[in-house]
Amino acid sequence: MGGYDFLIVGAGLYGATFARLATDDGYKCLVIDKRPNIGGNVYTEDVHGINVHKYGAHIFHTSDKEVWDFANRFAEFNRYTNCVIANYKGEIYSLPFNMYTFNKMWGVKTPEEARAKLDEQIAAGRVDEPKNLEEQAISLIGPDIYNKLIKGYSEKQWGRKATELPAFIIRRLPVRLTYDNNYFNDCYQGIPTGGYTKWIENMLEGIEVRLDTDYLEQRDSLNNVAPKIIYTGMIDEYYNYSLGRLEYRSLRFETEYLPDTDDFQGNAVVNYTDAETPFTRILEHKHFEFGKGKGTVVTHEYPAEWKPGDEPYYPLNNERNNELYKKYEELSLSDGNVFFGGRLGKYKYYDMDDTIAACTQDYRRITGK
């Protein structure tokens, strides 16, 4: 062995969290990543003084005090509040669904009026046992909001008709009978001052990191580095797709610096919910950190079907894929020295706080600490 206790494959949030926990307990870790930078998909890069979320918007939010305290060890967080705007063919709505949304949609002005209209809508479209996303969403929120703010966006995001998507994708929808525009209900929320890359860099302080290092290409030599491997890549790829391929969704970004525009859209995130607009949202990065400087950076985000060679962003958790993942999970249990984590390793959509919480739980289980 190479003198390390853990080889951690992936310098994203899960890998960095595990490395920090292990190092603090006296273990020696080597972190590798095939990309030329740390941070995984939370990586931010400086573009004309603006921290650009290169792989999509990331807003840290949690109600877990332990997770919040851990995150704040490595950066001071600003007070950014996620207030998403929806653009449906030029009509502007608030997300999540709140009194501003209901007023724009139906003209109602009080919570009582909104509740009555919602009940009327839900009763008209309710299905006792929804068989797909469309039936599930209409049963939860009614046809008006579904058709304008859910249907087109969901079909673009998943690349499938809403009637072909499983109902469990939308288990519940946030409905507020208040004028609160905060997208999240969590106690804590913000973005690390200076960007996520600096945050991860601080998390990895004092830990050896090797970039531009592809584990799968150097598996034979790297397997001798440490007795235990933490793997955050695609679990099916790790096993050479021996049981079949899992499906993922990918994203494509078009980012542009606009030197002569100080404010492009007045908000960090604007979702485009109609089916005709090819992208799902536009990000204006300076708003994440209350930027006031000249110029701005905007990103158009396009969903894409994943294919080998593309970056997988999130799992396609339908019944077929979930069953296949369980088989890979069972296979992994026979590998006593390899442990899988993160969105790709566990084939599960994680927010950042979920990633830290799951990693902490995994770390304690693996080490007994």
Secondary structure, 3 states (H helix, E strand, C coil): CCCCCEEEECCCHHHHHHHHHHHHCCCCEEEECCCCCCCHHHCEEEECCEEEECCCCCCEEECCHHHHHHHHCCCCECCCCCCEEEEECCEEEEECECHHHHHHHHCCCCHHHHHHHHHHHHHHHCCCCCCCHHHHHHHHHCHHHHHHHHHHHHHHHHCCCHHHCCHHHCCCCCECCCCCCCCCCCCEEECECCCHHHHHHHHCCCCEEECCCCCCCCHHHHCCCCCEEEECCCHHHHCCCCCCCCCEEEEEEEEEEECCCCCCCCCCEEEECCCCCCCCEEEEHHHHHCCCCCCEEEEEEEEEECCCCCCCCEECCCHHHHHHHHHHHHHHCCCCCEEECHHHHCCCCCCHHHHHHHHHHHHHHHHCC
